Amino acid sequence: MAQGKDDAKDYALHFDLTVPFARYVLDWENVLTFPFKRYQIQPVRRGERSQRGRFKEFWQSDIDVIWQDTEK
């Protein structure tokens, strides 16, 4: 993680789209209307060394649908 110019803000590169989505759903679960649908397309980075055919930065797209089980 790199420090910003004013050292008051931290900046990081997107690593993956799955974990931020799971956190978002948990944080806003009482506000979201289910089934909740979303899509996201953006560049992300791997946390490992580049290899042939596996780039450090690439574009990832997610299409997600999540719902709550009402029968418990």
Backbone as JSON Lines, residues from 0, in Angstrom:
{"i":0,"aa":"M","n":[0.84,-1.16,0.0],"ca":[0.0,0.0,0.0],"c":[0.89,1.23,0.0]}
{"i":1,"aa":"A","n":[0.58,2.19,-0.84],"ca":[1.39,3.41,-0.94],"c":[0.71,4.56,-0.22]}
{"i":2,"aa":"Q","n":[1.5,5.44,0.3],"ca":[0.97,6.63,0.97],"c":[0.64,7.69,-0.07]}
{"i":3,"aa":"G","n":[-0.42,8.47,0.18],"ca":[-0.78,9.58,-0.69],"c":[0.18,10.75,-0.49]}
{"i":4,"aa":"K","n":[0.01,11.79,-1.29],"ca":[0.9,12.95,-1.21],"c":[0.87,13.6,0.16]}
{"i":5,"aa":"D","n":[-0.32,13.66,0.77],"ca":[-0.43,14.33,2.07],"c":[-0.26,13.35,3.23]}
{"i":6,"aa":"D","n":[0.08,12.11,2.95],"ca":[0.29,11.06,3.95],"c":[-0.92,10.82,4.85]}
{"i":7,"aa":"A","n":[-2.05,11.42,4.53],"ca":[-3.26,11.23,5.34],"c":[-4.15,10.14,4.75]}
{"i":8,"aa":"K","n":[-3.96,9.82,3.49],"ca":[-4.8,8.83,2.83],"c":[-3.94,7.68,2.33]}
{"i":9,"aa":"D","n":[-4.46,6.48,2.43],"ca":[-3.8,5.31,1.87],"c":[-4.46,4.96,0.55]}
{"i":10,"aa":"Y","n":[-3.66,4.52,-0.4],"ca":[-4.15,4.1,-1.69],"c":[-3.74,2.65,-1.92]}
{"i":11,"aa":"A","n":[-4.61,1.9,-2.57],"ca":[-4.27,0.51,-2.88],"c":[-4.85,0.17,-4.25]}
{"i":12,"aa":"L","n":[-4.24,-0.8,-4.91],"ca":[-4.74,-1.28,-6.18],"c":[-5.78,-2.37,-5.93]}
{"i":13,"aa":"H","n":[-6.79,-2.44,-6.79],"ca":[-7.81,-3.47,-6.63],"c":[-7.18,-4.83,-6.85]}
{"i":14,"aa":"F","n":[-7.41,-5.72,-5.92],"ca":[-6.83,-7.06,-6.0],"c":[-7.82,-8.05,-6.6]}
{"i":15,"aa":"D","n":[-9.08,-7.94,-6.22],"ca":[-10.08,-8.9,-6.63],"c":[-11.44,-8.23,-6.47]}
{"i":16,"aa":"L","n":[-12.43,-8.66,-7.22],"ca":[-13.75,-8.05,-7.1],"c":[-14.68,-8.84,-6.19]}
{"i":17,"aa":"T","n":[-14.34,-10.08,-5.85],"ca":[-15.22,-10.94,-5.08],"c":[-15.34,-10.51,-3.63]}
{"i":18,"aa":"V","n":[-14.24,-10.3,-2.95],"ca":[-14.26,-9.95,-1.52],"c":[-14.93,-8.61,-1.28]}
{"i":19,"aa":"P","n":[-14.63,-7.55,-2.06],"ca":[-15.33,-6.28,-1.82],"c":[-16.85,-6.42,-1.99]}
{"i":20,"aa":"F","n":[-17.3,-7.24,-2.93],"ca":[-18.73,-7.44,-3.1],"c":[-19.35,-8.13,-1.89]}
{"i":21,"aa":"A","n":[-18.69,-9.15,-1.37],"ca":[-19.2,-9.85,-0.19],"c":[-19.28,-8.9,1.01]}
{"i":22,"aa":"R","n":[-18.28,-8.06,1.18],"ca":[-18.31,-7.08,2.27],"c":[-19.45,-6.09,2.08]}
{"i":23,"aa":"Y","n":[-19.66,-5.64,0.85],"ca":[-20.73,-4.69,0.55],"c":[-22.09,-5.29,0.92]}
{"i":24,"aa":"V","n":[-22.33,-6.53,0.53],"ca":[-23.61,-7.18,0.84],"c":[-23.79,-7.32,2.35]}
{"i":25,"aa":"L","n":[-22.75,-7.71,3.07],"ca":[-22.86,-7.84,4.52],"c":[-23.12,-6.5,5.19]}
{"i":26,"aa":"D","n":[-22.46,-5.46,4.72],"ca":[-22.63,-4.13,5.31],"c":[-24.0,-3.53,5.04]}
{"i":27,"aa":"W","n":[-24.58,-3.81,3.87],"ca":[-25.83,-3.19,3.45],"c":[-27.0,-4.18,3.37]}
{"i":28,"aa":"E","n":[-26.86,-5.32,4.0],"ca":[-27.87,-6.37,3.88],"c":[-29.27,-5.92,4.31]}
{"i":29,"aa":"N","n":[-29.37,-5.03,5.28],"ca":[-30.68,-4.56,5.74],"c":[-31.28,-3.5,4.83]}
{"i":30,"aa":"V","n":[-30.51,-2.97,3.9],"ca":[-30.97,-1.9,3.01],"c":[-31.23,-2.42,1.6]}
{"i":31,"aa":"L","n":[-30.51,-3.44,1.18],"ca":[-30.62,-3.97,-0.18],"c":[-31.96,-4.67,-0.4]}
{"i":32,"aa":"T","n":[-32.44,-4.6,-1.62],"ca":[-33.63,-5.33,-2.02],"c":[-33.18,-6.61,-2.72]}
{"i":33,"aa":"F","n":[-33.66,-7.75,-2.24],"ca":[-33.25,-9.03,-2.8],"c":[-34.33,-9.58,-3.71]}
{"i":34,"aa":"P","n":[-34.02,-10.25,-4.81],"ca":[-32.68,-10.58,-5.23],"c":[-31.93,-9.32,-5.67]}
{"i":35,"aa":"F","n":[-30.66,-9.23,-5.28],"ca":[-29.8,-8.1,-5.6],"c":[-28.93,-8.49,-6.79]}
{"i":36,"aa":"K","n":[-28.96,-7.67,-7.83],"ca":[-28.21,-7.97,-9.05],"c":[-27.24,-6.83,-9.32]}
{"i":37,"aa":"R","n":[-26.05,-7.18,-9.78],"ca":[-25.08,-6.14,-10.14],"c":[-24.04,-6.71,-11.1]}
{"i":38,"aa":"Y","n":[-23.38,-5.8,-11.81],"ca":[-22.23,-6.19,-12.62],"c":[-21.13,-5.17,-12.39]}
{"i":39,"aa":"Q","n":[-19.9,-5.59,-12.63],"ca":[-18.75,-4.73,-12.4],"c":[-17.64,-5.15,-13.36]}
{"i":40,"aa":"I","n":[-17.02,-4.17,-13.99],"ca":[-15.9,-4.43,-14.9],"c":[-14.82,-3.41,-14.58]}
{"i":41,"aa":"Q","n":[-13.63,-3.88,-14.24],"ca":[-12.53,-2.96,-13.93],"c":[-11.21,-3.71,-13.9]}
{"i":42,"aa":"P","n":[-10.11,-2.96,-14.0],"ca":[-8.8,-3.61,-13.91],"c":[-8.48,-4.03,-12.48]}
{"i":43,"aa":"V","n":[-7.86,-5.18,-12.32],"ca":[-7.43,-5.68,-11.01],"c":[-5.99,-6.17,-11.15]}
{"i":44,"aa":"R","n":[-5.34,-6.41,-10.01],"ca":[-3.95,-6.86,-10.01],"c":[-3.8,-8.14,-9.22]}
{"i":45,"aa":"R","n":[-2.87,-8.97,-9.65],"ca":[-2.55,-10.2,-8.93],"c":[-1.55,-9.88,-7.83]}
{"i":46,"aa":"G","n":[-1.61,-10.63,-6.76],"ca":[-0.66,-10.47,-5.67],"c":[0.52,-11.41,-5.79]}
{"i":47,"aa":"E","n":[0.89,-11.77,-6.99],"ca":[1.99,-12.71,-7.21],"c":[2.83,-12.22,-8.39]}
{"i":48,"aa":"R","n":[3.95,-12.85,-8.59],"ca":[4.81,-12.46,-9.71],"c":[4.19,-12.85,-11.04]}
{"i":49,"aa":"S","n":[4.46,-12.04,-12.04],"ca":[3.96,-12.33,-13.38],"c":[4.6,-13.6,-13.92]}
{"i":50,"aa":"Q","n":[3.83,-14.34,-14.69],"ca":[4.33,-15.54,-15.36],"c":[3.9,-15.47,-16.81]}
{"i":51,"aa":"R","n":[4.45,-16.31,-17.62],"ca":[4.06,-16.33,-19.02],"c":[2.56,-16.62,-19.13]}
{"i":52,"aa":"G","n":[1.84,-15.72,-19.77],"ca":[0.4,-15.9,-19.95],"c":[-0.43,-15.46,-18.76]}
{"i":53,"aa":"R","n":[0.2,-15.06,-17.67],"ca":[-0.52,-14.58,-16.48],"c":[0.01,-13.19,-16.13]}
{"i":54,"aa":"F","n":[-0.73,-12.19,-16.55],"ca":[-0.28,-10.82,-16.36],"c":[-0.55,-10.36,-14.93]}
{"i":55,"aa":"K","n":[0.24,-9.42,-14.47],"ca":[0.07,-8.88,-13.12],"c":[-1.21,-8.04,-13.05]}
{"i":56,"aa":"E","n":[-1.51,-7.3,-14.11],"ca":[-2.75,-6.53,-14.16],"c":[-3.6,-7.04,-15.31]}
{"i":57,"aa":"F","n":[-4.9,-7.17,-15.07],"ca":[-5.82,-7.64,-16.09],"c":[-7.21,-7.1,-15.78]}
{"i":58,"aa":"W","n":[-8.11,-7.23,-16.72],"ca":[-9.49,-6.79,-16.52],"c":[-10.33,-7.96,-16.03]}
{"i":59,"aa":"Q","n":[-11.16,-7.7,-15.03],"ca":[-12.04,-8.73,-14.5],"c":[-13.47,-8.23,-14.61]}
{"i":60,"aa":"S","n":[-14.37,-9.11,-14.95],"ca":[-15.79,-8.76,-14.98],"c":[-16.55,-9.75,-14.11]}
{"i":61,"aa":"D","n":[-17.48,-9.22,-13.36],"ca":[-18.34,-10.03,-12.49],"c":[-19.79,-9.73,-12.79]}
{"i":62,"aa":"I","n":[-20.6,-10.75,-12.81],"ca":[-22.05,-10.61,-12.86],"c":[-22.56,-11.42,-11.68]}
{"i":63,"aa":"D","n":[-23.23,-10.76,-10.76],"ca":[-23.64,-11.41,-9.52],"c":[-25.13,-11.24,-9.29]}
{"i":64,"aa":"V","n":[-25.76,-12.29,-8.78],"ca":[-27.13,-12.25,-8.3],"c":[-27.11,-12.92,-6.94]}
{"i":65,"aa":"I","n":[-27.65,-12.24,-5.95],"ca":[-27.66,-12.8,-4.6],"c":[-29.06,-12.62,-4.02]}
{"i":66,"aa":"W","n":[-29.53,-13.61,-3.29],"ca":[-30.85,-13.53,-2.69],"c":[-30.8,-14.12,-1.29]}
{"i":67,"aa":"Q","n":[-31.86,-13.87,-0.54],"ca":[-31.97,-14.41,0.82],"c":[-32.93,-15.58,0.8]}
{"i":68,"aa":"D","n":[-32.58,-16.6,1.56],"ca":[-33.47,-17.74,1.73],"c":[-34.5,-17.37,2.79]}
{"i":69,"aa":"T","n":[-35.75,-17.26,2.39],"ca":[-36.8,-16.85,3.34],"c":[-37.39,-18.03,4.1]}
{"i":70,"aa":"E","n":[-37.07,-19.24,3.69],"ca":[-37.59,-20.42,4.38],"c":[-36.53,-20.95,5.33]}
{"i":71,"aa":"K","n":[-36.66,-20.63,6.6],"ca":[-35.68,-21.1,7.59],"c":[-36.36,-21.91,8.66]}
